[in-house]
């Protein structure tokens, strides 16, 4: 193989691992930060939970712009279309995987995304004693933040996780309500 | 395989999160946050370097390693090459990026100049970490005269 071809492959490989390595380093650092405080040792999961959800939310709010600019998908007419776009376009674009969509509720307001692995943890070792809650909340925050920007209030949570020993990773998505644009006070 | 945009968004949140944790009103607080970010970048840089196949690491000279950082590493992380590489041929290198992606969204010119160091610390560590895996000990600092141009100074440490 020519040197040029080798180069391209190396770059791609480094690029793909950069995000998960960085995320892992961040989690490790936060665990270290809180371990020094004796009082909060037991509540570490809860604390890290409360930090990652809002951070993920912030990422989602910005990610949706990037996504809409690059993907050319139109407005989704219902939650089923939304599910398709999330699984087949968004996950593919950002994480290179396509989860399957299953377990629709009869009312069509809940579904599950099934992934074979937890996409954020390919190359990361979980810090001892801390549950996979740490990893899942960033992704749930991203989904919530991104969908809120397209006028959908949703709940996202991990109900199964390969990190916890489950066979698959399952994210449950629940449609709460449509967000109407709120006019600023005084502008009726 | 994670898309490159994810890293940029994560980096912004990371800086904000660690700044909230570590900063205290005194000057010592700021330095601590920067060194925490730099340390994280170092570990990620090391890990990236460790994943390179052995054949690619057969660099003949120190300059080849720096060129690798400017081309391959920079493309992998920021989807562009470094804009210029200068050296005094005595172990000091200056790598200049005229439109550093982590600064671009902030502003251009002199506004937010004070904030810039936070957004460079992780990347300095990344360079230092990758160099470390490639067998080179270094000190890496960054300076910004005007956003979004920045210079990374790499000083090789002789053991």
Interface residues (C-beta under 8 A of the other chain):
Chain A: X6 X7 X10 X11 X12 X13 X14 X15 X16 X17 X18 X19 X20 X21 X22 X23 X25 X26 X29 X30 X33 X51 X55 X58 X59 X62 X63 X66 X93 X94 X95 X96 X119 X123
Chain B: X1 X2 X3 X4 X5 X6 X7 X9 X10 X11 X12 X13 X14 X16 X17 X18 X21 X22 X36 X40 X43 X44 X47 X48 X51 X52 X53 X55 X56 X71 X72 X73 X75 X76 X77
